[in-house]
């Protein structure tokens, strides 16, 4: 008898093992996705995805988002905080996300499960914010589960 696991179980194992940072971590994978999308069909108009990540956050204000993303084709501006499956955003991170939201940015708290489910790709490839997303929205605010919810 072999010990086979289902695809869902394999995904759950990958989600729980994925770290926020480091080789093969969420941050590296999101940046690879952004770089790939910037070179793909999203740059047809000459306006590709632009993104910024602070190289050394120790020299920045505490809590500044992990990624700032501009989608010039659609005029979307996105601020992203990356967390592993269990980490909670800090008070400074919540402050920055609220500030970016107040300035019209979409703000997101992305976890490994959002990358592996394809939700991050859908958000980035859409011409409009995915307001129905269960973990994202314009007008971000932390919920009791520490995921994003659209402001009502």
Short mmCIF file of the C-alpha atoms (twelve columns), coordinates in Angstrom:
data_MODEL
# 
_entry.id   MODEL 
# 
loop_
_atom_site.group_PDB 
_atom_site.id 
_atom_site.type_symbol 
_atom_site.label_atom_id 
_atom_site.label_alt_id 
_atom_site.label_comp_id 
_atom_site.label_asym_id 
_atom_site.label_seq_id 
_atom_site.Cartn_x 
_atom_site.Cartn_y 
_atom_site.Cartn_z 
_atom_site.pdbx_PDB_model_num 
ATOM 1   C CA . UNK A 1   0.000   0.000  0.000   1 
ATOM 2   C CA . UNK A 2   1.432   3.376  -0.991  1 
ATOM 3   C CA . UNK A 3   0.959   6.556  0.948   1 
ATOM 4   C CA . UNK A 4   -0.358  8.862  -1.738  1 
ATOM 5   C CA . UNK A 5   -1.637  12.314 -0.981  1 
ATOM 6   C CA . UNK A 6   -4.245  14.261 -2.856  1 
ATOM 7   C CA . UNK A 7   -3.494  17.389 -4.844  1 
ATOM 8   C CA . UNK A 8   -5.232  19.442 -2.148  1 
ATOM 9   C CA . UNK A 9   -3.076  17.871 0.561   1 
ATOM 10  C CA . UNK A 10  0.066   18.567 -1.482  1 
ATOM 11  C CA . UNK A 11  -0.995  22.205 -1.896  1 
ATOM 12  C CA . UNK A 12  -1.644  22.512 1.838   1 
ATOM 13  C CA . UNK A 13  1.833   21.137 2.560   1 
ATOM 14  C CA . UNK A 14  3.396   23.614 0.130   1 
ATOM 15  C CA . UNK A 15  1.417   26.495 1.660   1 
ATOM 16  C CA . UNK A 16  2.474   25.637 5.194   1 
ATOM 17  C CA . UNK A 17  6.131   25.188 4.181   1 
ATOM 18  C CA . UNK A 18  6.418   28.406 2.161   1 
ATOM 19  C CA . UNK A 19  8.223   31.150 4.000   1 
ATOM 20  C CA . UNK A 20  7.638   34.863 3.556   1 
ATOM 21  C CA . UNK A 21  11.175  35.542 2.390   1 
ATOM 22  C CA . UNK A 22  14.171  33.633 1.140   1 
ATOM 23  C CA . UNK A 23  14.808  31.351 -1.770  1 
ATOM 24  C CA . UNK A 24  11.545  29.920 -3.054  1 
ATOM 25  C CA . UNK A 25  9.561   32.009 -0.609  1 
ATOM 26  C CA . UNK A 26  6.435   34.038 -1.230  1 
ATOM 27  C CA . UNK A 27  8.316   37.269 -1.889  1 
ATOM 28  C CA . UNK A 28  10.574  35.706 -4.522  1 
ATOM 29  C CA . UNK A 29  7.648   34.006 -6.235  1 
ATOM 30  C CA . UNK A 30  5.531   37.179 -6.320  1 
ATOM 31  C CA . UNK A 31  8.453   39.155 -7.779  1 
ATOM 32  C CA . UNK A 32  9.015   36.440 -10.407 1 
ATOM 33  C CA . UNK A 33  5.311   36.618 -11.296 1 
ATOM 34  C CA . UNK A 34  5.450   40.424 -11.561 1 
ATOM 35  C CA . UNK A 35  8.552   40.307 -13.758 1 
ATOM 36  C CA . UNK A 36  6.943   37.696 -16.006 1 
ATOM 37  C CA . UNK A 37  3.710   39.623 -16.372 1 
ATOM 38  C CA . UNK A 38  5.654   42.795 -17.130 1 
ATOM 39  C CA . UNK A 39  7.307   41.075 -20.086 1 
ATOM 40  C CA . UNK A 40  4.101   39.432 -21.319 1 
ATOM 41  C CA . UNK A 41  0.923   40.695 -22.934 1 
ATOM 42  C CA . UNK A 42  0.383   43.288 -20.238 1 
ATOM 43  C CA . UNK A 43  3.041   45.438 -21.886 1 
ATOM 44  C CA . UNK A 44  1.362   45.584 -25.326 1 
ATOM 45  C CA . UNK A 45  0.699   49.298 -24.951 1 
ATOM 46  C CA . UNK A 46  4.289   49.943 -23.891 1 
ATOM 47  C CA . UNK A 47  3.132   50.411 -20.305 1 
ATOM 48  C CA . UNK A 48  4.212   47.355 -18.409 1 
ATOM 49  C CA . UNK A 49  3.753   46.460 -14.792 1 
ATOM 50  C CA . UNK A 50  6.075   48.509 -12.641 1 
ATOM 51  C CA . UNK A 51  6.862   47.363 -9.133  1 
ATOM 52  C CA . UNK A 52  9.104   48.426 -6.317  1 
ATOM 53  C CA . UNK A 53  10.480  46.568 -3.343  1 
ATOM 54  C CA . UNK A 54  12.679  48.250 -0.738  1 
ATOM 55  C CA . UNK A 55  16.053  46.548 -0.958  1 
ATOM 56  C CA . UNK A 56  16.954  46.933 2.710   1 
ATOM 57  C CA . UNK A 57  13.938  47.593 4.899   1 
ATOM 58  C CA . UNK A 58  16.148  48.219 7.921   1 
ATOM 59  C CA . UNK A 59  16.825  51.676 6.483   1 
ATOM 60  C CA . UNK A 60  13.160  52.446 5.791   1 
ATOM 61  C CA . UNK A 61  10.290  53.499 8.001   1 
ATOM 62  C CA . UNK A 62  8.863   50.512 9.890   1 
ATOM 63  C CA . UNK A 63  5.918   48.768 8.296   1 
ATOM 64  C CA . UNK A 64  6.303   50.079 4.729   1 
ATOM 65  C CA . UNK A 65  4.603   47.583 2.342   1 
ATOM 66  C CA . UNK A 66  6.654   44.821 0.764   1 
ATOM 67  C CA . UNK A 67  5.640   45.703 -2.807  1 
ATOM 68  C CA . UNK A 68  4.247   48.754 -4.570  1 
ATOM 69  C CA . UNK A 69  2.789   47.861 -7.958  1 
ATOM 70  C CA . UNK A 70  1.676   50.183 -10.756 1 
ATOM 71  C CA . UNK A 71  -0.453  48.942 -13.636 1 
ATOM 72  C CA . UNK A 72  -0.345  51.951 -16.002 1 
ATOM 73  C CA . UNK A 73  -2.548  50.341 -18.644 1 
ATOM 74  C CA . UNK A 74  -5.499  50.280 -16.265 1 
ATOM 75  C CA . UNK A 75  -4.369  53.063 -13.921 1 
ATOM 76  C CA . UNK A 76  -4.348  50.731 -10.934 1 
ATOM 77  C CA . UNK A 77  -2.031  51.298 -7.958  1 
ATOM 78  C CA . UNK A 78  -1.462  48.470 -5.498  1 
ATOM 79  C CA . UNK A 79  0.310   48.206 -2.134  1 
ATOM 80  C CA . UNK A 80  1.019   44.690 -0.889  1 
ATOM 81  C CA . UNK A 81  2.101   43.242 2.423   1 
ATOM 82  C CA . UNK A 82  3.344   39.642 2.229   1 
ATOM 83  C CA . UNK A 83  2.899   37.276 5.170   1 
ATOM 84  C CA . UNK A 84  3.257   33.567 5.763   1 
ATOM 85  C CA . UNK A 85  0.094   31.669 6.659   1 
ATOM 86  C CA . UNK A 86  0.123   32.514 10.353  1 
ATOM 87  C CA . UNK A 87  1.862   35.885 10.735  1 
ATOM 88  C CA . UNK A 88  -0.169  38.937 11.658  1 
ATOM 89  C CA . UNK A 89  0.587   42.392 10.259  1 
ATOM 90  C CA . UNK A 90  2.226   44.773 12.685  1 
ATOM 91  C CA . UNK A 91  0.628   48.003 13.830  1 
ATOM 92  C CA . UNK A 92  3.040   49.915 11.549  1 
ATOM 93  C CA . UNK A 93  2.092   47.732 8.572   1 
ATOM 94  C CA . UNK A 94  -1.601  48.325 9.206   1 
ATOM 95  C CA . UNK A 95  -0.907  52.072 9.440   1 
ATOM 96  C CA . UNK A 96  0.856   52.096 6.047   1 
ATOM 97  C CA . UNK A 97  -1.823  49.980 4.348   1 
ATOM 98  C CA . UNK A 98  -4.532  52.289 5.667   1 
ATOM 99  C CA . UNK A 99  -2.553  55.335 4.460   1 
ATOM 100 C CA . UNK A 100 -2.152  53.876 0.968   1 
ATOM 101 C CA . UNK A 101 -5.829  52.935 0.903   1 
ATOM 102 C CA . UNK A 102 -6.805  56.497 1.869   1 
ATOM 103 C CA . UNK A 103 -4.743  57.700 -1.121  1 
ATOM 104 C CA . UNK A 104 -6.682  55.493 -3.540  1 
ATOM 105 C CA . UNK A 105 -4.413  52.443 -3.680  1 
ATOM 106 C CA . UNK A 106 -5.767  48.928 -3.642  1 
ATOM 107 C CA . UNK A 107 -4.131  47.265 -0.675  1 
ATOM 108 C CA . UNK A 108 -3.630  43.574 -0.114  1 
ATOM 109 C CA . UNK A 109 -2.318  41.162 2.451   1 
ATOM 110 C CA . UNK A 110 -1.073  38.199 0.413   1 
ATOM 111 C CA . UNK A 111 -0.267  34.788 1.832   1 
ATOM 112 C CA . UNK A 112 1.090   31.632 0.141   1 
ATOM 113 C CA . UNK A 113 -2.423  30.241 -0.318  1 
ATOM 114 C CA . UNK A 114 -3.349  33.287 -2.431  1 
ATOM 115 C CA . UNK A 115 -0.396  32.690 -4.753  1 
ATOM 116 C CA . UNK A 116 -0.967  28.942 -5.084  1 
ATOM 117 C CA . UNK A 117 -4.702  29.361 -5.724  1 
ATOM 118 C CA . UNK A 118 -4.028  31.751 -8.613  1 
ATOM 119 C CA . UNK A 119 -5.803  34.627 -6.865  1 
ATOM 120 C CA . UNK A 120 -2.757  36.935 -7.066  1 
ATOM 121 C CA . UNK A 121 -2.438  36.332 -10.813 1 
ATOM 122 C CA . UNK A 122 -6.138  37.097 -11.300 1 
ATOM 123 C CA . UNK A 123 -5.771  40.349 -9.363  1 
ATOM 124 C CA . UNK A 124 -2.750  41.440 -11.392 1 
ATOM 125 C CA . UNK A 125 -4.231  40.518 -14.769 1 
ATOM 126 C CA . UNK A 126 -7.594  42.169 -14.148 1 
ATOM 127 C CA . UNK A 127 -8.288  45.652 -15.488 1 
ATOM 128 C CA . UNK A 128 -10.286 46.477 -12.358 1 
ATOM 129 C CA . UNK A 129 -9.940  45.676 -8.649  1 
ATOM 130 C CA . UNK A 130 -11.462 42.346 -7.658  1 
ATOM 131 C CA . UNK A 131 -13.790 43.735 -5.021  1 
ATOM 132 C CA . UNK A 132 -15.374 40.364 -4.401  1 
ATOM 133 C CA . UNK A 133 -12.093 38.825 -3.331  1 
ATOM 134 C CA . UNK A 134 -12.271 37.433 0.159   1 
ATOM 135 C CA . UNK A 135 -8.825  38.745 1.065   1 
ATOM 136 C CA . UNK A 136 -8.498  42.014 -0.768  1 
ATOM 137 C CA . UNK A 137 -10.174 45.257 -1.481  1 
ATOM 138 C CA . UNK A 138 -10.055 48.968 -1.787  1 
ATOM 139 C CA . UNK A 139 -10.555 50.406 1.674   1 
ATOM 140 C CA . UNK A 140 -8.557  47.700 3.424   1 
ATOM 141 C CA . UNK A 141 -8.999  47.100 7.087   1 
ATOM 142 C CA . UNK A 142 -7.855  44.184 9.196   1 
ATOM 143 C CA . UNK A 143 -10.499 41.656 10.066  1 
ATOM 144 C CA . UNK A 144 -10.581 39.212 12.916  1 
ATOM 145 C CA . UNK A 145 -8.842  36.671 10.675  1 
ATOM 146 C CA . UNK A 146 -6.149  39.174 9.640   1 
ATOM 147 C CA . UNK A 147 -7.086  38.983 5.989   1 
ATOM 148 C CA . UNK A 148 -8.383  41.915 4.017   1 
ATOM 149 C CA . UNK A 149 -12.023 42.744 3.619   1 
ATOM 150 C CA . UNK A 150 -13.625 45.341 1.387   1 
ATOM 151 C CA . UNK A 151 -14.896 48.277 3.429   1 
ATOM 152 C CA . UNK A 152 -18.671 48.363 3.442   1 
# 
